[in-house]
């Protein structure tokens, strides 16, 4: 298969210059791909026509689907053209409904590359151009597809203005204001690798909810097609047979079924993990961040570092117990929470996070002074929120035990017979709730890392237990604050401080922070705001 990402030397003739104003067609090999894609897209109609042909005894009905769909796919190639101008990139496409898209080259923030197995066999790759703004499926600017050896030079040219802006920001005297010469395209050896996937990391895949989500999706699809709609009928004979078994046998059978279910879910999670993240590499090119991943469908994602506002370390309980985590970038615009590393060992996540947030990103080899601050946002100790916050954690986590005990007491007072083991439930819940409260308090904290040479001020917040997150947010990205107090927080002298930003999940909160410390955090993060 051909690698469309262009990591190796490009073969074949060089592509045409993106400044060419003439309308061009997609690669001719798409005449083989478009009909297959059309058949897959209209597969229900093709299957329906085949069933109609079999049931009616007229085989001509079975040919009706391919006779209509295949010419439609061929017509897509003849009706799709694109133009790479000096100021805009344009696309015209559509067989029945014509569509024309135009993107200013100065607004281009990402040029992603995708290649499914059929594209890779034919030496093709699709180019997806993004402006950093949300776009629907019908409004995506996609060139599907070009020759694989043309993709890398095209992406380099379309992103040349981001490198020029990055160079100008780092060194205003690097070029004269009237210098219109574009920076040289990056070579295959450019950039610095800050993260690489390892095959042994697949052991962390079952520790997330991905497998359960896939199983739920499969059950939903089965329900849509009517499987299981008739229900499960249990006869009287079956009930009598089950009563004949001992309770120990039933417990063993239930545990065995649960074990098989967990095994199937784990296998599904591992398969999804390998298919999605196989061969993942994260490369910092200064002005852009390159993410390359995929087993069958190879994707190369380009992120403009000018949109980067920080990163989030995601630590679900099971992953945290296994010493692993996930890493997401906090971005503005389209796809504001871009996954950088999937389930990975904690040291690998911390290394990539430190490199991602390091100051003076134009330095390929940081100096000793810069190296000293590399891991500061990633590993800076967090300030605890004090005994009042801990007390609230215990109250909020421990309410089920007294509530169940109260319900049992009222039931017993009403004359109901309560089995002895029901009274053990609140007793067993007390230590579990206490452990949960302590873990939630340990996960609660914040820190403000002051600005230093070449690095901005960082706001670091962490909260959660079952799904803990630690977010490092760039202070210049904070556009406002909200201080909120509930009735019980006012009595405890606490507040929830929320930082508003245009990136990521838009609001990053510090729950149950002492009220007298909230103003200090605001002044340290955004002086004068």
C-alpha positions in Angstrom: 0.0 0.0 0.0 1.1 3.6 -0.6 1.6 5.8 2.4 -0.3 9.0 1.6 1.2 10.9 4.5 4.3 11.6 2.6 6.8 10.6 5.3 9.0 9.1 2.7 10.4 10.5 -0.6 7.7 11.4 -3.1 7.6 9.4 -6.3 6.5 10.6 -9.7 6.1 14.0 -11.3 5.9 17.0 -9.1 2.3 18.4 -8.6 1.1 21.5 -10.2 1.7 24.8 -8.3 -1.2 25.7 -6.0 -1.2 29.2 -7.7 -2.5 27.6 -10.9 -5.8 29.4 -11.6 -7.2 26.7 -14.0 -9.9 24.3 -13.0 -8.5 20.8 -12.4 -10.1 17.4 -12.0 -9.5 14.8 -9.3 -7.1 11.9 -10.1 -8.4 9.6 -12.8 -8.1 6.5 -10.6 -11.2 7.9 -8.7 -13.2 6.5 -11.7 -12.6 3.1 -9.9 -13.3 4.4 -6.4 -16.4 6.6 -7.0 -18.7 3.7 -8.2 -17.7 1.6 -5.2 -18.3 4.5 -2.8 -21.7 5.1 -4.5 -22.7 1.4 -4.1 -21.8 1.5 -0.4 -23.7 4.8 0.1 -26.8 3.5 -1.5 -26.4 -0.1 -0.3 -30.0 -0.4 1.2 -31.5 0.5 -2.2 -29.2 -2.0 -4.0 -30.1 -4.7 -1.6 -33.8 -3.9 -2.0 -33.6 -4.1 -5.7 -31.8 -7.5 -5.4 -34.5 -8.8 -3.1 -37.2 -7.5 -5.4 -35.5 -9.4 -8.3 -35.3 -12.6 -6.4 -38.9 -12.5 -5.1 -40.5 -11.5 -8.4 -38.5 -14.0 -10.4 -37.3 -11.3 -12.8 -33.5 -10.9 -12.5 -33.6 -7.6 -14.3 -34.9 -6.0 -11.1 -31.7 -7.0 -9.3 -29.6 -5.1 -11.9 -31.6 -2.0 -11.4 -29.6 -0.8 -8.4 -26.1 -1.1 -10.0 -27.4 0.3 -13.3 -28.4 3.5 -11.6 -25.8 3.8 -8.9 -22.6 3.0 -10.8 -23.2 5.6 -13.5 -23.9 8.1 -10.7 -20.5 7.3 -9.2 -18.8 7.8 -12.5 -20.6 11.1 -13.1 -19.1 12.4 -9.8 -15.7 12.4 -11.3 -16.8 14.4 -14.4 -18.7 16.9 -12.4 -16.1 17.6 -9.7 -13.4 20.2 -10.3 -11.2 22.3 -8.1 -9.1 25.4 -8.4 -6.1 26.5 -6.4 -5.9 30.2 -6.7 -3.5 32.8 -5.2 -6.2 34.0 -2.7 -8.9 31.2 -2.6 -9.2 27.5 -3.0 -12.5 26.5 -4.8 -14.4 23.3 -5.3 -17.3 22.6 -7.6 -19.1 19.3 -7.2 -22.5 17.6 -7.4 -24.4 15.6 -10.0 -28.1 16.4 -9.3 -27.5 19.4 -6.9 -24.5 21.5 -7.8 -22.4 22.9 -5.0 -19.6 25.4 -5.0 -17.3 25.9 -2.0 -14.7 28.7 -1.7 -12.1 29.0 1.1 -9.7 32.0 1.5 -6.2 30.7 1.7 -5.4 33.1 4.6 -8.2 31.4 6.6 -6.9 27.8 6.2 -5.8 26.4 9.6 -5.6 22.7 8.9 -5.0 20.4 5.9 -5.8 16.8 7.0 -5.0 13.7 4.9 -7.2 10.5 4.9 -6.7 7.3 3.0 -8.9 4.2 3.4 -7.6 0.8 2.2 -8.9 1.3 -1.3 -7.2 4.7 -1.6 -3.9 3.3 -0.3 -4.0 0.3 -2.7 -4.5 2.8 -5.7 -1.9 5.3 -4.3 -4.5 8.0 -3.6 -5.3 10.2 -0.6 -8.2 12.6 0.3 -7.3 16.1 1.4 -9.6 17.8 3.9 -9.2 21.6 4.3 -10.3 23.3 7.5 -10.6 26.9 8.6 -10.9 26.2 12.3 -14.7 26.8 12.2 -17.4 24.3 12.7 -18.6 22.8 9.4 -21.3 20.3 8.6 -20.7 17.1 6.6 -22.0 18.8 3.4 -19.8 21.9 3.9 -16.5 20.1 4.4 -13.9 21.1 1.8 -12.7 17.7 0.7 -10.6 16.8 -2.4 -11.4 13.1 -2.7 -8.9 12.2 -3.9 -5.5 13.2 -5.3 -2.4 11.2 -6.1 -0.5 10.4 -2.9 2.7 12.0 -4.1 1.0 15.3 -4.6 -0.6 15.6 -1.1 2.4 16.6 1.0 3.6 19.4 -1.3 0.0 20.7 -1.6 -0.4 20.7 2.2 2.9 22.5 2.6 1.9 25.2 0.2 -1.6 25.7 1.7 -0.1 26.0 5.2 2.8 28.3 4.2 1.1 31.3 5.7 0.9 29.7 9.1 4.7 29.1 9.1 5.2 32.7 8.0 3.1 34.0 10.8 4.9 31.7 13.3 8.3 33.0 12.1 7.2 36.6 12.2 5.9 36.2 15.7 9.2 34.7 16.9 11.5 37.0 15.0 9.9 40.2 13.5 13.2 41.0 11.7 13.4 37.7 10.0 11.9 39.1 6.8 11.1 42.5 5.4 7.5 43.6 5.5 7.3 43.6 1.7 8.9 40.1 1.4 6.4 38.0 -0.4 8.5 34.9 -0.6 6.8 32.0 1.1 8.7 29.9 3.6 10.3 26.8 2.3 8.0 23.7 2.5 8.8 21.4 5.4 10.9 18.4 4.5 10.1 14.8 5.6 12.7 15.2 8.3 11.3 18.5 9.7 9.7 18.6 13.1 10.3 17.0 16.5 8.6 13.9 17.6 6.9 14.4 20.9 4.8 11.2 21.1 4.8 7.7 19.6 2.4 4.9 20.1 3.7 1.5 21.4 2.0 -1.8 20.7 2.0 -2.8 24.4 -0.3 0.1 25.2 -3.2 -1.9 23.9 -3.5 -3.4 27.3 -5.0 -0.2 28.6 -7.9 -0.2 26.0 -10.3 -2.3 28.1 -10.0 0.1 31.0 -12.2 2.7 29.3 -15.9 2.7 28.3 -15.1 2.3 24.6 -16.0 -1.4 24.5 -19.3 -0.9 26.4 -20.1 2.0 23.9 -19.4 -0.3 21.0 -21.6 -3.1 22.5 -24.4 -0.6 23.1 -24.2 0.6 19.5 -24.3 -3.0 18.2 -27.4 -3.7 20.3 -29.0 -0.5 19.0 -28.3 -1.5 15.4 -29.7 -5.0 16.1 -32.8 -3.5 17.6 -33.2 -1.2 14.5 -33.3 -4.3 12.3 -35.8 -6.1 14.5 -33.5 -8.6 16.3 -34.9 -9.3 19.7 -38.1 -7.4 19.0 -40.2 -10.5 19.6 -38.8 -10.8 23.1 -37.6 -13.8 25.1 -40.3 -16.3 26.1 -39.7 -18.4 29.2 -41.9 -21.4 29.6 -43.1 -22.9 32.9 -40.9 -25.9 32.3 -37.8 -23.7 32.1 -38.8 -22.0 35.4 -39.2 -25.4 37.1 -35.8 -26.6 35.8 -34.1 -23.4 37.1 -35.7 -24.0 40.5 -34.1 -27.4 40.6 -30.6 -25.9 40.5 -28.9 -24.8 43.7 -28.1 -21.2 44.4 -24.4 -21.8 44.0 -24.9 -23.1 40.5 -26.9 -20.0 39.6 -24.2 -17.7 41.0 -21.5 -19.5 39.0 -23.6 -19.3 35.9 -24.2 -15.5 36.4 -20.5 -14.9 37.0 -19.6 -16.9 33.9 -22.0 -14.9 31.8 -20.6 -11.7 33.2 -17.0 -12.8 32.5 -17.8 -13.7 28.9 -19.5 -10.3 28.5 -16.5 -8.5 29.9 -14.2 -10.5 27.6 -16.2 -9.7 24.5 -16.3 -6.0 25.5 -12.5 -6.0 26.1 -11.8 -7.6 22.7 -14.0 -5.0 21.0 -12.2 -2.2 22.9 -8.8 -3.6 21.9 -9.8 -4.0 18.3 -11.2 -0.4 18.1 -8.0 0.9 19.8 -5.7 -0.9 17.3 -7.7 0.2 14.2 -7.9 3.8 15.3 -4.5 4.5 16.9 -2.1 2.0 15.3 1.2 3.6 14.4 0.3 7.0 16.1 3.0 9.6 15.9 2.8 13.2 17.2 5.2 15.6 15.6 5.7 19.3 16.6 6.6 21.3 13.5 6.6 24.7 15.3 3.7 26.3 13.5 1.7 23.1 13.2 1.2 19.9 15.1 1.0 16.7 13.0 -0.8 13.6 14.2 -0.5 10.5 12.1 -2.5 7.3 13.0 -4.6 4.5 11.7 -4.3 0.8 10.8 -6.6 0.5 7.8 -7.7 4.1 7.2 -4.6 6.2 7.5 -5.2 9.7 8.8 -2.8 12.6 9.1 -4.2 15.5 11.1 -2.8 19.0 11.0 -3.4 21.3 14.0 -2.4 25.0 13.9 -0.5 25.8 17.1 -1.9 29.3 17.0 -5.2 27.7 18.0 -3.7 25.8 20.9 -4.7 27.1 24.4 -3.6 24.2 26.6 -4.2 20.5 27.2 -6.2 18.2 29.4 -5.0 15.0 31.1 -8.0 12.6 31.4 -7.7 10.0 34.2 -10.7 7.7 34.6 -10.6 5.6 37.7 -9.6 2.3 36.1 -6.9 4.0 34.0 -5.6 5.9 37.0 -5.3 2.7 39.0 -3.3 1.2 36.1 -1.0 4.2 35.9 -2.3 5.4 32.6 -4.1 8.4 31.2 -5.3 10.1 28.0 -4.2 13.5 26.6 -6.4 16.1 24.7 -5.4 19.4 23.3 -7.5 22.5 24.1 -8.1 24.2 20.8 -10.2 27.0 19.5 -12.5 26.6 16.5 -13.4 23.3 14.9 -12.8 20.1 17.0 -11.9 22.0 20.2 -10.9 18.9 22.1 -8.5 17.0 19.8 -7.2 13.8 21.2 -3.4 13.7 21.2 -2.7 10.4 23.0 -5.2 7.6 23.7 -4.9 5.4 26.7 -1.2 5.5 27.4 1.2 5.1 30.4 1.3 8.2 32.6 5.0 8.9 31.9 4.4 9.0 28.2 1.4 11.4 28.7 3.4 13.7 30.9 6.3 13.8 28.4 4.0 14.7 25.5 2.2 17.2 27.7 5.4 18.9 28.7 6.7 19.1 25.2 3.3 20.3 23.9 3.2 23.2 26.4 6.8 24.1 26.4 7.8 27.7 25.9 9.5 29.1 22.8 8.1 26.4 20.4 10.4 27.6 17.6 13.4 26.0 19.5 14.0 22.5 18.2 16.5 21.8 20.9 15.6 23.8 24.1 18.4 25.3 26.1 19.0 24.4 29.8 16.9 27.3 31.1 14.0 26.3 28.9 14.3 22.6 29.8 14.0 23.5 33.5 10.5 24.8 32.9 9.3 22.1 30.4 7.4 20.1 32.9 6.1 22.9 35.1 2.5 23.1 33.8 2.4 19.3 33.8 3.7 18.5 37.2 3.3 21.6 39.3 1.9 20.8 42.8 -1.7 21.8 43.2 -3.1 23.8 46.1 -5.7 21.9 48.2 -9.0 23.5 49.0 -9.0 23.0 52.7 -11.1 21.3 55.3 -14.4 22.9 54.3 -14.1 21.4 50.8 -13.2 18.0 52.3 -16.3 18.2 54.6 -18.5 18.9 51.6 -17.1 16.0 49.7 -17.9 13.6 52.6 -21.4 15.0 53.0 -22.2 14.8 49.3 -20.7 11.3 48.9 -22.2 9.8 52.1 -25.9 10.7 51.8 -27.0 7.4 50.3 -26.2 5.4 53.6 -28.3 7.5 56.0 -31.1 7.8 53.4 -31.3 4.0 53.0 -31.1 3.5 56.8 -34.0 6.0 57.2 -36.1 4.1 54.6 -35.4 0.8 56.4 -36.4 2.3 59.8 -39.6 3.8 58.4 -40.5 0.5 56.7 -39.9 -1.5 59.9 -42.0 1.0 61.9 -44.8 0.5 59.4 -44.8 -3.2 60.2 -43.1 -4.5 57.1 -40.8 -7.5 57.4 -37.2 -6.4 56.6 -34.6 -9.2 55.9 -31.5 -9.0 58.1 -29.2 -8.5 55.1 -30.9 -5.3 54.1 -29.6 -3.7 57.3 -26.1 -4.5 56.2 -26.4 -2.4 53.0 -26.0 1.1 54.7 -23.2 -0.3 56.9 -21.3 -1.5 53.8 -21.9 1.8 52.0 -20.3 3.9 54.7 -16.7 2.9 54.0 -17.2 2.9 50.2 -18.7 6.5 50.4 -15.8 7.6 52.6 -13.2 6.3 50.2 -15.0 8.0 47.3 -15.1 11.3 49.2 -11.4 11.1 50.1 -10.5 10.3 46.4 -12.6 13.2 45.2 -10.9 15.6 47.7 -7.4 14.3 46.6 -8.4 15.0 43.0 -9.4 18.6 43.9 -6.9 21.4 43.4 -5.6 24.3 41.4 -2.5 26.2 40.7 -1.4 29.4 38.9 2.0 29.2 37.2 3.4 32.8 36.7 4.6 33.9 33.3 8.3 33.4 32.7 10.7 34.1 29.8 9.0 32.8 26.6 6.0 31.2 28.5 2.6 32.7 29.4 0.8 32.4 32.7 -0.9 29.0 33.2 -4.0 28.1 35.1 -4.0 24.5 36.2 -7.3 22.9 37.5 -8.1 19.4 38.5 -11.3 17.7 39.8 -13.3 14.5 39.7 -12.8 10.9 40.9 -14.5 8.4 38.6 -13.6 10.6 35.6 -10.8 12.9 36.7 -9.4 15.7 34.5 -6.4 17.9 34.9 -6.5 20.9 32.6 -3.7 23.3 31.8 -5.2 26.5 30.4 -3.2 29.4 28.9 -4.1 32.6 30.7 -4.3 34.7 27.6 -7.1 32.4 26.4 -9.3 33.3 29.5 -11.9 35.9 28.5 -14.0 36.1 31.7 -14.8 34.7 35.1 -17.8 33.6 37.0 -18.1 33.2 40.8 -21.0 31.1 41.8 -22.2 30.1 45.4 -25.0 27.8 46.3 -26.8 28.1 49.7 -24.6 25.5 51.3 -21.4 26.9 49.8 -22.2 30.3 51.3 -22.5 28.7 54.7 -19.1 27.1 54.2 -17.3 30.1 52.8 -16.7 28.3 49.5 -17.4 29.1 45.8 -17.2 27.6 42.4 -14.8 29.7 40.2 -15.2 29.3 36.5 -12.9 30.6 33.8 -14.5 31.2 30.4 -12.6 30.7 27.2 -13.2 30.2 23.5 -11.3 26.9 23.5 -12.0 23.4 24.6 -15.2 22.9 26.6 -15.5 26.7 27.0 -15.8 26.7 30.8 -13.1 25.4 33.2 -14.3 25.3 36.8 -12.6 25.2 40.2 -15.2 23.8 42.5 -15.3 24.6 46.2 -12.5 27.0 46.4 -12.3 29.2 49.5 -14.1 32.5 48.6 -11.2 34.7 49.9 -8.9 32.8 47.5 -11.0 33.3 44.4 -10.0 37.0 43.8 -6.4 36.1 44.2 -6.7 33.4 41.5 -8.3 35.9 39.2 -5.7 38.5 39.8 -2.8 36.1 39.4 -4.2 34.6 36.1 -5.6 37.7 34.4 -4.3 40.9 36.2 -6.7 43.8 35.8 -9.5 41.7 34.2 
